[in-house]
Amino acid sequence: MKEKLFDAASLPPSRFLGQWDRVQTGSLPALLACRVIFPWSAPGAVARDVPADTIWVPTAPEPLATEMLVFLSNLEPAEVISGPKKSSTLGTLPLEGGGHIHIFQRVVELPTLPSLHGSPKFFKGISKEQLMEANRLVMWGEQPDGSIFFLESRVEADGAAT
């Protein structure tokens, strides 16, 4: 896949574009590690061949977004009384060596995104004309609290949604 995203001169040395340095909860019972935000316009198609225990999260109504919150925790699942305000629990996963990952979801206001200008980078072999069929992007960064965020969004060109 990375060969489709990068030409040979700019190919990263591995599939990891970075590494999160804040991986310990320390004395805190839980630490917000990651937010993943899906706007109301996110695709809602359901795959047909998936495990029976797959948890489906509905798309938020327009103009809101669904926010997934991933916490690293020293707490056992039974000790977690509730997640953040207006959230529901999606699941808990044990971590090798102790601790857990707790995952919550909630509907939030869609963040106001800055206008980004630049030259789009298309998959190798995909033309500008095919952009109308490949109109999604993923952004990521670090929040002031040290957590990582990912935001999936549709692409808008010249003020018109594509």
C-alpha positions as CSV (number, residue, x, y, z in Angstrom):
1,M,0.0,0.0,0.0
2,K,2.8,2.5,0.8
3,E,4.1,2.1,-2.7
4,K,0.8,3.6,-3.9
5,L,1.1,6.6,-1.6
6,F,4.7,7.5,-2.0
7,D,7.1,7.6,-4.9
8,A,10.5,5.9,-4.5
9,A,12.3,9.1,-3.4
10,S,9.9,9.9,-0.5
11,L,9.1,6.3,0.6
12,P,9.3,6.2,4.4
13,P,11.6,3.5,6.0
14,S,8.7,1.7,7.6
15,R,4.9,1.7,7.7
16,F,5.0,3.8,10.8
17,L,5.0,7.6,10.2
18,G,5.7,8.3,13.8
19,Q,5.7,6.9,17.3
20,W,3.6,8.1,20.3
21,D,6.0,8.9,23.1
22,R,3.4,9.1,25.9
23,V,2.6,5.4,26.5
24,Q,2.5,5.2,30.3
25,T,-0.4,6.1,32.5
26,G,1.9,6.7,35.5
27,S,0.0,7.2,38.7
28,L,-3.2,8.1,36.8
29,P,-5.9,5.5,36.7
30,A,-6.6,6.2,33.0
31,L,-5.0,8.3,30.2
32,L,-6.7,9.5,27.0
33,A,-4.6,8.1,24.3
34,C,-6.5,8.7,21.1
35,R,-9.6,10.3,19.6
36,V,-11.0,9.2,16.3
37,I,-13.6,11.5,14.8
38,F,-16.0,10.4,12.0
39,P,-18.2,13.3,10.7
40,W,-21.9,12.8,9.8
41,S,-20.8,12.4,6.2
42,A,-18.7,9.3,6.9
43,P,-19.6,6.3,4.7
44,G,-22.2,4.0,6.4
45,A,-22.0,0.9,4.3
46,V,-22.0,-2.3,6.3
47,A,-19.7,-5.1,5.3
48,R,-21.5,-8.4,4.9
49,D,-18.7,-10.9,5.8
50,V,-17.7,-9.9,9.3
51,P,-17.4,-11.7,12.6
52,A,-20.7,-12.0,14.5
53,D,-19.4,-10.1,17.5
54,T,-18.5,-7.0,15.4
55,I,-19.8,-3.8,17.1
56,W,-21.4,-1.4,14.6
57,V,-21.4,2.3,15.5
58,P,-24.0,4.3,13.7
59,T,-23.0,7.5,11.8
60,A,-23.9,10.7,13.7
61,P,-26.8,12.8,12.3
62,E,-25.9,15.9,10.2
63,P,-24.1,18.2,11.2
64,L,-22.6,16.2,14.1
65,A,-19.7,13.7,14.4
66,T,-19.1,10.4,16.2
67,E,-16.0,10.5,18.4
68,M,-14.3,7.3,19.5
69,L,-12.2,7.7,22.7
70,V,-9.4,5.3,23.5
71,F,-8.1,5.2,27.0
72,L,-5.1,3.4,28.5
73,S,-6.0,2.3,32.0
74,N,-4.7,0.6,35.1
75,L,-8.3,-0.2,36.0
76,E,-10.0,-3.5,35.6
77,P,-13.1,-3.4,33.4
78,A,-15.4,-3.9,36.5
79,E,-13.8,-0.8,38.1
80,V,-14.8,1.5,35.2
81,I,-18.1,3.0,36.3
82,S,-18.6,5.2,33.2
83,G,-16.7,6.9,30.5
84,P,-16.6,10.6,29.5
85,K,-19.9,12.6,29.5
86,K,-22.6,11.4,27.2
87,S,-20.5,8.4,26.1
88,S,-21.3,4.7,25.8
89,T,-18.8,1.9,26.3
90,L,-17.8,0.0,23.1
91,G,-15.4,-2.5,24.7
92,T,-12.3,-3.3,26.7
93,L,-9.2,-5.0,25.6
94,P,-6.5,-6.4,27.9
95,L,-2.9,-5.2,27.4
96,E,0.0,-7.6,27.6
97,G,1.9,-6.9,30.8
98,G,-1.2,-5.5,32.6
99,G,-3.7,-2.8,32.2
100,H,-6.5,-2.4,29.7
101,I,-7.7,-0.3,26.7
102,H,-11.2,1.1,27.2
103,I,-13.0,2.3,24.2
104,F,-16.0,4.7,24.3
105,Q,-18.1,6.5,21.7
106,R,-20.2,9.6,21.8
107,V,-21.8,12.1,19.4
108,V,-20.2,15.5,19.4
109,E,-20.2,18.8,17.5
110,L,-18.2,18.5,14.3
111,P,-14.9,20.3,14.8
112,T,-14.4,23.3,12.5
113,L,-11.6,22.3,10.2
114,P,-9.1,24.8,8.8
115,S,-9.1,25.4,5.1
116,L,-6.1,23.5,3.7
117,H,-4.5,24.5,0.5
118,G,-2.0,22.7,-1.5
119,S,-1.4,20.1,-4.2
120,P,-3.2,16.9,-3.6
121,K,-1.2,13.7,-3.7
122,F,-3.0,10.9,-5.5
123,F,-2.4,7.2,-5.2
124,K,0.1,6.1,-7.8
125,G,-1.9,5.3,-11.0
126,I,-4.9,7.4,-9.9
127,S,-5.7,10.6,-11.9
128,K,-7.1,13.9,-10.8
129,E,-10.3,13.1,-12.8
130,Q,-10.8,10.0,-10.5
131,L,-10.8,12.2,-7.4
132,M,-14.7,12.3,-7.5
133,E,-14.6,8.6,-6.7
134,A,-11.9,8.8,-4.0
135,N,-13.1,11.7,-2.0
136,R,-12.0,10.9,1.6
137,L,-9.0,11.9,3.6
138,V,-7.6,11.1,7.0
139,M,-5.8,13.8,9.1
140,W,-4.0,13.2,12.4
141,G,-2.1,15.1,15.0
142,E,-1.4,15.7,18.6
143,Q,-3.8,17.5,21.0
144,P,-2.6,19.9,23.7
145,D,-3.3,17.1,26.3
146,G,-0.9,14.8,24.6
147,S,-3.5,12.5,23.0
148,I,-3.4,11.7,19.3
149,F,-6.4,12.4,17.1
150,F,-7.5,11.1,13.8
151,L,-10.2,12.7,11.7
152,E,-11.8,11.1,8.7
153,S,-13.5,13.6,6.4
154,R,-14.8,14.1,2.9
155,V,-12.7,16.3,0.5
156,E,-14.1,19.6,-0.7
157,A,-12.7,21.3,-3.7
158,D,-13.2,25.0,-4.4
159,G,-15.9,25.1,-1.7
160,A,-18.0,22.3,-3.2
161,A,-18.2,18.8,-1.6
162,T,-16.9,16.1,-3.8
